[in-house]
Amino acid sequence: MTWVIRPAAAGDAAELSELAERTFRDAFSALNTAENMDLHCATAYSPAVQAAEIAKSEIHTVVAESNGRLVAFAQVHLRPDTPSCVAVSPSVELLRIYVERAFHGSGLAPDLMNHVFKTADEHGAAAIWLGVWEHNPRAIRFYQRFGFSEVGDHEFVVGTDPQRDLVLVRARTA
């Protein structure tokens, strides 16, 4: 499998919307109601929302293409509202990193994470933080392999269901 990682462009919004919804549903449908999944996806991943996020200067979105279609993406918030449990400043937030199942284990996710680290470095961040659902052990292990550690938690609402996300932080090294 081969891919190219590049900054997202305005013309990617519709395809990114489909990819974001598909990968979110793949990851979380089994543990959430259909109603909550539908509501979350409609409000978080519509083409209009993706276009707005791509256009925002404080959100850096990269996409991975393989054979002419998007197969993964990552989004970094450069000026997030950082939770108090994140003691290192300045920090950036890894908003999302999703990879199609067919590319799991291919090395694409680590490549995306390296782009996240590069973005953090380019913006002078001393740390990267993220929220990950407490019931997502695969993702937690992935982040731990990259040096992230738990520092707290916060609420993440899927549809109408308030859920507990662990807050993980990785201090940047020189």
Summary of the structure (lengths in Angstrom):
residues: 174
radius of gyration: 15.3
end to end distance: 32.0
largest distance: 45.3
contacts: 520
relative contact order: 0.18
helix: 40%
strand: 33%
